[in-house]
Amino acid sequence: MSIFSDNIRFLRAKKEITQQDVADTLIITRSRYVSYEDGRSEPPIEVLIKMSKFFNVSIDFLLTVNIRKYPLEEMMAMRESRIVLEIRKDNKQLDNNVSDAK
């Protein structure tokens, strides 16, 4: 097994939900999800993103950190787990989009 497969198995058990519940949420088959938990295959990026959102854990944590060793609340408070994106407003582009829509 991999860190990833151990992590998703652990997170699912912590939520006290079935493999079918997770599969339904991710819109995949149960057998496909089981193959991820068993470490027989790895999900495509689209499914990985959905898993990250579902379990409320960043993708890098899912793939690289043994989540069992850390309380999730403490891990999410770690400074490195935060990503801040700069947002800029481009008035010129906004004006062009508004005039295009007219």
Residue, then its C-alpha position, 0 to 999 in steps of 0.5 A: m500500500s501507499i501513503f495515499s491509499d492508507n490516507i483515504r482508507f483512514l479518512r473514510a473510516k474517520k468519517e464512518i462512511t462506506q466505500q460506496d458512499v465515497a464512490d457515489t460522491l466522487i461519481i465513480t464505481r465502488s470497485r474503482y474506489v476500492s482499487y485506490e484504497d487497496g493501492r492497485s491503481e491511482p486516480p486521475i487528477e480530476v478524481l484526486i481533486k474531488m477526493s481532496k475536496f471531499f475529505n477536506v485535505s490538500i492533495d499534497f497531504l493526501l499524497t505525501v503525509n501519513i495523516r494517521k500520525y497527525p491530528l487533522e485539526e493540528m495538521m490543517a493549522m500548520r502554516e505550510s498547508r495554507i496557500v494564498l493566491e493573489i487576486r488582481k482586478d483587471n479593470k481594462q479586461l472587465d470593461n471589455n467583457v462588459s462591452d462585449a456582452k452588450 
